[in-house]
Amino acid sequence: MKKKRIIIGAVSSMLVLTVSAGTWYLNQPCLIYHDFSFEYGKPISITKEEILIQEDLKRIKDFKIDLSDIKNEKDKEYPEVGNYECKVTYSKWFIPHTSSIQIQVEDTTKPKFSKFSDVVEIPLDSDQNYDFSSYFLAEDLSETSIQYKTEEVDFLNPGDYRMMIIASDTYGNSIEKECIVRVQYEKETSSPNKSAENEEGQSVVSSDPYYVQGIMVVNKKHGLPANYAPQENAEAGAKIRQLIADMQRQGYAISSSYSGYRSYTYQSSLYNNYVNSYGQAQADRFSARPGYSEHQTGMAFDLKHSNGTLVETTPEVNWIAAHAHEYGFIVRYPSGKETATGYMPEPWHLRYVGDQASAIYASGLTLEEYLGISGGGY
């Protein structure tokens, strides 16, 4: 009899354990995901299919996520940035369950420029407090601010300089974009071609630009009319900035700023200053008379050393001489060619000629020699 009572007791214990295990199973939470992230500006929407295991979906009733604690932005249909804990209720096998999930609303979207000027022209003697706000506008769901990095802009000397514009939103997202600040360059008004006179009272230029083999030629024999004002050539400008960036990546001491497009008016002022300082004969060796400067084409660029001077250091000069043609440029006034070009050597002066640059480079000739045209003096 004692043996039978022991067996019955064991069976009873097993039944209790089985019932307890079944109750434990029925009361287990069914959520497989507890953390959710949503981008700022988007409505919050979570379905039971996203957080319940597939085998439980048919057994779940009265599923509900309480989002009442999530605050929407004022007058908006999307919530504020923040972390929220939300209650989840449902029934499984008619047994009610309560759990919670964490919802994070975060802003990871960068602002966008709704207004951006690739070239900004400002007067000489402006300063670092110059108001650029009329040229740039950024938009985002949160408030934005714009910062102007003017460290490379020389406000006291005419030229083209690179400026970085950084737009940031409330939550630290930012976008950077580069523009050109053009100091003192004047926009020429359109007018019919007419004769002008140089310092000697001679006729300067009244005809259209001179082309040979598709290349615009500007030298002491062929000039440009005073009203020719194309600004910087977009393709040439992009290529010169690419060349500079590649040199910088390779460790060369090259500045991001350069001297590019010059108007007829500005070249006239520049040339006259040199004549007053050095005399006309000497000035003509390194400075073009108004109407005869390649810079007026918008396709000529003077490169600068990282210390701000024109590039004359050997490593940089050698690299430019060997690789400029890969970007569509030629060194316009090479050493030993003053008779052909009319100018003393300028290893920093590059002229954009596009696809023909490599052929001119391989020939070892100046542009005048390669095209078979006259050069030298006026």
matplotlib code that plots the C-alpha trace (Angstrom):
import matplotlib.pyplot as plt

x = [0.0, 2.8, 4.3, 1.0, 0.7, 4.2, 3.3, 0.1, 1.9, 4.5, 1.8, 0.0, 3.3, 3.8, 0.3, 0.9, 4.2, 2.5, -0.3, 2.2, 4.3, 1.3, 0.3, 3.9, 3.8, 0.5, 1.7, 5.0, 5.5, 5.2, 7.2, 10.3, 11.3, 11.3, 13.3, 12.1, 13.7, 11.8, 13.2, 12.1, 9.3, 7.8, 4.6, 5.0, 3.3, 4.0, 1.9, 1.7, 3.3, 6.5, 6.9, 5.2, 6.4, 4.5, 3.1, 1.5, -0.3, -3.4, -3.6, -3.3, -6.4, -7.0, -3.5, -2.9, 0.1, -0.5, 1.2, -0.5, 2.7, 4.4, 4.3, 3.9, 5.7, 3.4, 1.0, 2.7, 1.6, 4.9, 6.5, 9.3, 12.8, 13.2, 13.0, 9.6, 8.4, 5.1, 2.8, 1.7, -1.4, -2.9, -4.5, -3.2, -5.4, -7.8, -5.1, -4.2, -0.6, 1.1, 4.6, 6.5, 8.6, 11.1, 10.6, 13.3, 12.6, 15.9, 16.9, 19.6, 18.7, 21.0, 19.7, 19.4, 20.4, 17.4, 19.5, 23.2, 25.5, 28.5, 30.2, 29.9, 31.3, 32.2, 34.0, 37.6, 38.3, 35.4, 36.1, 35.3, 32.0, 30.7, 27.1, 26.7, 23.2, 21.5, 23.4, 22.6, 19.6, 19.2, 16.1, 15.3, 12.5, 14.4, 16.0, 19.1, 22.2, 24.8, 28.5, 30.9, 34.6, 36.4, 40.0, 41.2, 39.6, 41.9, 39.6, 42.4, 43.6, 41.6, 41.2, 39.1, 39.1, 37.4, 34.9, 33.2, 29.6, 28.3, 24.6, 23.7, 20.4, 19.3, 20.4, 23.9, 23.3, 25.3, 26.1, 29.2, 29.4, 32.1, 31.7, 34.1, 34.4, 35.5, 37.0, 36.6, 35.7, 33.2, 30.5, 31.0, 27.8, 27.1, 27.9, 28.8, 32.4, 34.4, 38.0, 40.0, 43.4, 46.4, 48.9, 50.6, 47.4, 47.2, 44.1, 43.6, 40.8, 37.5, 37.0, 35.7, 38.0, 40.5, 40.2, 42.7, 41.8, 39.0, 41.3, 40.7, 44.1, 45.0, 48.5, 50.3, 49.1, 45.6, 43.4, 39.8, 37.3, 36.7, 33.2, 34.2, 33.3, 32.5, 33.4, 35.2, 34.6, 32.7, 34.5, 37.9, 37.1, 36.1, 39.2, 41.6, 40.0, 40.3, 44.0, 44.6, 42.7, 44.8, 48.0, 47.0, 46.1, 49.6, 51.2, 52.2, 52.3, 49.5, 46.8, 43.1, 42.9, 44.0, 43.8, 41.4, 39.1, 40.0, 37.8, 39.2, 38.8, 40.7, 43.5, 43.8, 44.3, 46.7, 48.8, 49.0, 50.2, 53.0, 54.0, 54.1, 56.3, 58.6, 58.2, 56.3, 59.1, 59.7, 55.9, 55.2, 57.4, 55.2, 51.9, 49.4, 48.0, 44.2, 42.5, 45.5, 45.3, 44.4, 42.7, 40.0, 39.0, 38.0, 40.2, 43.6, 44.6, 47.6, 48.3, 49.5, 51.8, 50.3, 52.2, 50.2, 52.9, 52.8, 54.1, 57.8, 59.0, 60.6, 58.4, 55.2, 56.5, 57.8, 54.5, 52.5, 54.7, 54.3, 50.6, 48.7, 47.8, 46.0, 43.4, 43.2, 45.8, 49.1, 51.9, 51.4, 54.7, 57.5, 61.2, 63.2, 60.2, 59.9, 60.5, 57.5, 55.1, 56.2, 56.4, 59.0, 58.6, 55.5, 55.4, 52.3, 50.2, 48.0, 45.7, 42.8, 42.6, 40.7, 41.3, 44.2, 46.3, 48.1, 49.0, 50.5, 52.3, 53.8, 55.0, 57.1, 55.9, 54.3, 50.7, 51.9, 54.4, 51.9, 49.2, 51.6, 50.6, 52.4, 53.4, 56.2, 55.8, 52.9]
y = [0.0, 2.4, 1.8, 2.7, 5.9, 6.9, 6.4, 8.4, 11.2, 11.3, 11.4, 14.3, 16.2, 15.8, 17.1, 20.2, 20.8, 20.4, 22.8, 25.3, 25.0, 25.5, 28.6, 30.0, 29.4, 31.2, 34.2, 34.7, 38.1, 37.7, 40.7, 40.1, 43.7, 46.4, 49.2, 51.3, 54.3, 56.8, 59.7, 63.2, 64.4, 61.0, 59.7, 56.8, 53.6, 50.2, 47.1, 43.9, 42.0, 44.0, 43.0, 39.6, 36.2, 34.7, 31.8, 34.1, 36.4, 34.2, 33.9, 37.6, 39.7, 43.3, 44.4, 48.1, 50.5, 53.5, 56.5, 59.1, 60.1, 61.1, 64.8, 66.2, 69.3, 72.4, 72.6, 69.5, 65.9, 64.4, 64.0, 65.9, 64.5, 62.4, 59.0, 57.6, 54.6, 53.3, 50.7, 47.7, 45.7, 42.5, 39.2, 35.7, 32.7, 35.2, 36.2, 39.9, 41.0, 44.3, 45.2, 48.2, 49.3, 52.1, 54.6, 56.9, 59.9, 61.2, 63.7, 62.4, 64.4, 67.1, 70.6, 71.5, 74.6, 76.2, 79.1, 78.9, 81.2, 79.5, 82.8, 85.8, 89.2, 91.6, 95.0, 95.4, 96.3, 94.3, 92.5, 89.1, 90.5, 90.9, 89.9, 86.9, 86.1, 87.3, 84.7, 81.6, 80.0, 76.6, 74.7, 71.9, 70.8, 72.3, 75.7, 76.2, 78.4, 79.1, 79.6, 81.1, 80.0, 83.0, 82.1, 81.7, 84.9, 87.9, 90.8, 93.3, 91.9, 91.3, 87.6, 84.5, 82.7, 79.6, 79.9, 77.0, 77.4, 75.2, 74.9, 73.2, 72.3, 72.2, 68.6, 68.8, 67.7, 69.8, 70.1, 71.7, 73.3, 75.5, 78.7, 81.3, 84.7, 87.2, 90.3, 93.6, 92.1, 94.3, 93.0, 94.7, 96.1, 94.9, 97.5, 97.5, 96.9, 100.1, 101.1, 101.9, 103.4, 102.2, 104.3, 105.3, 106.4, 103.4, 101.5, 98.5, 96.0, 96.4, 93.0, 89.7, 87.1, 85.4, 81.5, 79.0, 75.3, 76.0, 77.7, 81.3, 83.1, 86.0, 87.4, 90.6, 90.3, 89.3, 90.9, 91.1, 93.9, 95.9, 94.7, 91.0, 89.8, 86.1, 85.7, 82.5, 79.6, 76.9, 73.9, 75.5, 76.6, 73.0, 71.6, 74.0, 73.2, 69.5, 70.0, 71.9, 69.4, 66.5, 68.4, 69.0, 65.3, 64.5, 66.8, 69.7, 73.2, 74.7, 77.2, 76.7, 80.3, 81.4, 84.4, 83.7, 85.9, 89.6, 92.2, 94.7, 97.4, 95.6, 94.6, 98.3, 99.3, 96.5, 97.2, 100.9, 100.3, 98.1, 100.8, 103.4, 101.2, 99.6, 101.5, 100.3, 98.2, 96.1, 95.9, 94.5, 91.5, 90.2, 92.1, 92.3, 95.5, 95.9, 93.8, 91.5, 89.5, 85.8, 86.2, 88.2, 84.9, 83.3, 80.3, 81.4, 80.9, 81.9, 79.3, 80.2, 78.6, 77.8, 80.8, 83.1, 83.9, 82.8, 79.2, 79.1, 76.3, 73.4, 70.5, 72.3, 73.8, 70.4, 68.7, 71.3, 71.2, 67.4, 67.0, 70.1, 68.7, 65.8, 68.4, 70.3, 73.0, 74.1, 76.1, 79.2, 80.9, 78.4, 79.1, 80.1, 81.0, 84.8, 85.5, 83.4, 84.3, 87.8, 87.1, 86.1, 82.6, 82.1, 78.5, 79.4, 80.6, 77.9, 78.2, 75.9, 74.4, 71.3, 68.1, 69.6, 70.1, 66.7, 67.2, 70.6, 69.3, 66.4, 68.7, 70.8, 73.9, 77.1, 77.8, 80.2, 77.6, 74.8, 76.8, 78.5, 82.0, 85.2, 86.1, 88.0, 91.8, 94.1]
z = [0.0, 0.8, -2.6, -4.3, -2.3, -3.4, -7.1, -6.8, -5.1, -7.9, -10.6, -8.7, -8.6, -12.3, -13.0, -10.9, -12.7, -16.1, -15.3, -13.9, -17.1, -19.3, -17.3, -17.5, -21.3, -21.8, -19.8, -21.7, -23.6, -27.3, -28.4, -30.5, -31.0, -28.3, -29.8, -32.8, -34.6, -36.7, -38.8, -37.7, -39.9, -40.4, -38.7, -36.3, -37.4, -35.9, -36.7, -34.7, -37.5, -36.9, -33.2, -32.8, -33.8, -36.7, -34.8, -32.2, -34.7, -34.9, -31.1, -30.3, -29.7, -28.8, -29.8, -29.0, -28.8, -26.6, -28.4, -26.3, -24.5, -27.8, -28.4, -31.8, -32.9, -32.7, -35.6, -37.2, -37.8, -36.7, -33.3, -31.6, -31.6, -28.4, -26.7, -25.7, -23.8, -25.0, -23.5, -25.5, -24.5, -26.0, -25.1, -25.8, -25.0, -23.4, -20.9, -21.0, -21.3, -20.9, -22.2, -23.3, -26.3, -26.8, -29.6, -30.7, -33.0, -34.4, -37.1, -39.4, -42.5, -43.7, -44.7, -48.3, -50.1, -51.7, -52.9, -53.8, -55.8, -57.4, -57.8, -55.5, -56.6, -53.8, -53.8, -52.9, -49.2, -47.9, -44.7, -43.1, -41.8, -45.4, -45.5, -47.8, -46.7, -49.9, -51.9, -49.9, -48.2, -46.5, -45.6, -43.1, -40.8, -37.9, -37.7, -39.8, -39.6, -42.2, -41.6, -44.1, -44.1, -45.4, -44.3, -47.9, -49.1, -49.5, -49.2, -49.9, -53.2, -56.4, -57.4, -57.2, -53.9, -52.6, -49.7, -47.9, -46.9, -44.1, -43.4, -40.1, -38.4, -34.8, -34.4, -35.7, -39.3, -41.8, -45.5, -47.0, -50.4, -52.1, -54.0, -55.6, -54.0, -56.7, -55.2, -57.1, -60.5, -62.3, -64.6, -67.9, -69.5, -73.1, -75.7, -79.4, -80.3, -80.6, -80.8, -77.7, -77.3, -75.3, -73.5, -76.8, -78.4, -80.7, -81.5, -79.2, -80.1, -81.8, -83.5, -82.3, -80.5, -82.8, -83.1, -84.6, -84.7, -82.2, -79.7, -78.8, -79.2, -77.0, -77.2, -78.1, -81.7, -81.1, -78.4, -77.1, -77.3, -74.1, -73.7, -73.9, -70.3, -70.1, -66.5, -65.4, -67.9, -65.9, -67.4, -67.0, -63.4, -62.5, -64.0, -62.2, -58.9, -59.6, -60.4, -57.2, -55.1, -56.6, -55.9, -52.3, -51.8, -53.0, -50.5, -52.7, -51.2, -53.4, -52.3, -52.9, -54.1, -57.5, -59.8, -62.7, -64.7, -65.0, -66.7, -69.2, -66.6, -63.9, -66.3, -67.3, -63.7, -63.0, -66.1, -65.4, -61.9, -63.2, -65.8, -63.1, -60.9, -63.5, -66.8, -69.8, -71.4, -68.3, -67.5, -71.0, -70.2, -67.4, -67.6, -70.5, -71.8, -71.4, -74.1, -74.5, -71.3, -71.4, -68.0, -69.8, -71.6, -68.3, -69.2, -67.7, -64.1, -62.0, -59.3, -55.9, -53.4, -50.0, -48.6, -50.9, -53.5, -57.1, -57.6, -58.3, -56.0, -57.8, -56.7, -57.5, -60.8, -62.0, -61.2, -62.9, -66.0, -66.2, -65.4, -66.3, -69.7, -68.0, -66.9, -70.2, -69.4, -70.9, -69.2, -71.4, -71.0, -70.6, -70.0, -73.1, -75.2, -74.6, -78.3, -79.3, -76.4, -75.7, -72.0, -69.4, -68.0, -65.8, -64.5, -62.5, -65.5, -67.0, -70.0, -70.6, -74.1, -73.4, -75.4, -77.3, -74.2, -74.4, -78.0, -77.4, -74.3, -76.3, -79.1, -76.7, -78.5, -77.3, -78.4, -81.0, -82.4, -82.3, -84.1, -86.5, -85.7, -84.9, -81.4, -79.6, -79.1, -79.8]

ax = plt.figure().add_subplot(projection="3d")
ax.plot(x, y, z, "-o")
ax.set_aspect("equal")
plt.show()
